[in-house]
Amino acid sequence: MRIAIPTNNPGGLEAARSDHFGHCDVFTVVELNESKEVAGVEIVANVAHDAGGCMVPVKVLADAKVNVIVVGGIGARPMQGFNQAGIDVYYADRQTVANAAEVIEKIIAGQLPIMRGDQACKGGSNCHH
């Protein structure tokens, strides 16, 4: 399993999670082996995108062979893109799960929910994705 976590520079397990997945500095990609142990950590650069370019991170992560992304929020369009790419979208509150290592601990423990389409941001200033 390859899990992407939007993080701030420089990335890695101790990196703070980014407030906005599409505009994060990097994605920390953690590979878990069959025993659910960390088998590797890779930093994948995010590609800048303008408004409406929310599908760019979807392609970047699909190309990196990611199976899961963990976000604090997400817009409807990229959520649909991740679903179409076969990438499961999980939710973790950034205030209580602050860095990549904590995300991995929660994933291994089965404590993070998969997001549903009706939980995606519909736009506006109250969304934090």
C-alpha positions as CSV (number, residue, x, y, z in Angstrom):
1,M,0.0,0.0,0.0
2,R,1.3,3.5,-0.9
3,I,-0.1,6.3,1.1
4,A,0.2,10.0,0.1
5,I,0.1,12.7,2.8
6,P,0.1,16.4,1.7
7,T,3.0,17.9,3.8
8,N,5.0,21.0,4.2
9,N,8.7,21.1,3.2
10,P,10.9,19.2,3.5
11,G,8.4,16.3,3.7
12,G,9.0,13.0,5.5
13,L,7.4,11.3,8.5
14,E,7.9,14.2,10.9
15,A,6.7,16.8,8.4
16,A,3.6,18.8,9.3
17,R,0.5,18.2,7.2
18,S,-0.4,20.9,4.7
19,D,-3.6,22.9,5.1
20,H,-4.5,22.5,1.4
21,F,-3.6,19.2,-0.4
22,G,-3.6,20.7,-3.9
23,H,-1.2,23.5,-2.9
24,C,1.0,21.5,-0.5
25,D,4.8,21.8,-0.8
26,V,5.3,18.0,-1.3
27,F,3.5,14.7,-0.8
28,T,5.1,12.3,1.7
29,V,4.4,8.9,0.2
30,V,4.7,6.0,2.7
31,E,4.9,2.5,1.5
32,L,3.5,-0.2,3.9
33,N,4.5,-3.8,3.5
34,E,2.1,-6.8,3.9
35,S,2.7,-6.7,7.7
36,K,1.7,-3.0,7.7
37,E,5.2,-1.9,8.6
38,V,6.8,1.1,6.9
39,A,8.8,-0.2,4.0
40,G,9.8,3.1,2.5
41,V,9.3,6.8,2.5
42,E,9.4,8.9,-0.7
43,I,9.0,12.6,-1.3
44,V,6.9,13.5,-4.4
45,A,7.0,17.1,-5.5
46,N,3.7,18.8,-6.0
47,V,3.2,20.6,-9.3
48,A,1.9,24.2,-9.2
49,H,-1.6,24.6,-10.5
50,D,-4.0,27.5,-11.0
51,A,-7.6,27.7,-10.0
52,G,-9.5,24.9,-11.7
53,G,-6.4,22.8,-12.0
54,C,-7.3,20.5,-9.1
55,M,-6.8,17.4,-11.2
56,V,-3.0,18.0,-11.4
57,P,-2.3,16.4,-8.0
58,V,-4.5,13.5,-8.9
59,K,-2.3,12.7,-11.9
60,V,0.9,13.3,-10.0
61,L,-0.1,10.7,-7.3
62,A,-1.6,8.2,-9.8
63,D,1.8,8.4,-11.7
64,A,3.5,7.7,-8.3
65,K,1.4,4.5,-7.9
66,V,-0.4,5.8,-4.8
67,N,-3.3,3.8,-3.5
68,V,-4.5,6.1,-0.7
69,I,-4.4,9.8,0.1
70,V,-5.2,11.2,3.5
71,V,-6.6,14.7,3.6
72,G,-8.2,17.2,6.0
73,G,-10.6,18.2,3.3
74,I,-11.0,18.0,-0.5
75,G,-13.1,19.5,-3.3
76,A,-15.6,17.4,-5.2
77,R,-13.7,17.5,-8.5
78,P,-10.4,16.1,-7.2
79,M,-12.3,13.6,-5.0
80,Q,-14.0,12.3,-8.1
81,G,-10.7,12.2,-9.9
82,F,-9.0,10.2,-7.1
83,N,-12.0,7.7,-7.1
84,Q,-11.7,7.3,-10.9
85,A,-7.9,6.7,-10.5
86,G,-8.5,4.0,-7.9
87,I,-7.1,6.1,-5.1
88,D,-9.0,5.9,-1.8
89,V,-9.5,9.2,0.0
90,Y,-9.3,9.1,3.8
91,Y,-10.0,11.9,6.3
92,A,-7.8,12.9,9.2
93,D,-8.4,16.1,11.1
94,R,-5.2,18.2,10.8
95,Q,-5.6,19.6,14.3
96,T,-5.5,16.2,16.0
97,V,-3.4,14.3,13.5
98,A,-0.6,16.8,12.9
99,N,2.2,15.1,11.0
100,A,2.8,12.2,8.5
101,A,3.9,9.7,11.2
102,E,0.6,10.2,13.1
103,V,-1.4,9.6,9.9
104,I,0.5,6.3,9.3
105,E,-0.2,5.2,12.9
106,K,-3.9,5.9,12.5
107,I,-4.1,4.2,9.1
108,I,-2.3,1.1,10.5
109,A,-4.7,1.1,13.5
110,G,-7.7,1.4,11.1
111,Q,-8.8,4.6,12.8
112,L,-9.3,6.8,9.7
113,P,-12.5,6.9,7.8
114,I,-12.8,6.8,4.0
115,M,-14.4,10.0,2.8
116,R,-17.7,9.9,0.9
117,G,-18.6,12.1,-2.0
118,D,-21.1,14.1,0.0
119,Q,-18.3,15.1,2.4
120,A,-16.3,16.9,-0.3
121,C,-16.2,20.7,-0.2
122,K,-18.7,22.4,-2.5
123,G,-16.7,25.6,-2.7
124,G,-16.7,28.8,-0.7
125,S,-14.6,30.2,2.0
126,N,-15.5,27.6,4.7
127,C,-13.6,24.8,3.1
128,H,-10.1,23.8,4.1
129,H,-8.7,21.5,1.6
